[in-house]
């Protein structure tokens, strides 16, 4: 679990600094629960929001970092694209048990799961996603994000 000091996630900050990543952690007064809320709050396109979803598959648990404008995900189609069966979203209590983070605040980086990343995120200079804290958002370049996670597929 990420330790918090001064309102910022210590483990995440140490990793980003160690890897010399260009980033910003943005504090907000209330949680942001939807891509639309994030886009409105940050004054960005919905596609720049990057929620991290935890999926169950025949290969175990997988993190899917998806562009906020992607819409409803067809898990069968996604499985066909990545070459293995995607069973669906993991239930919220299990997400917290697996990652240490609550649904809606799952860190894009520190979940320690293999990742599928939405290639649409690479269309933007910066994307915005979870830090592990409901009241903080990570602003990062998707190419830099890719350096920090175990990407098994881009879709």
Beta strands, then each sheet from edge to edge (+ up, - down):
strand 1: 4-5
strand 2: 8-9
strand 3: 23-27
strand 4: 49-57
strand 5: 60-67
strand 6: 86-89
strand 7: 114-117
strand 8: 127-130
strand 9: 136-140
strand 10: 150-154
sheet 1: 1+ 2-
sheet 2: 3+ 9- 8+ 4+ 5- 7- 10-
sheet 3: 3+ 9- 8+ 4+ 6-
end
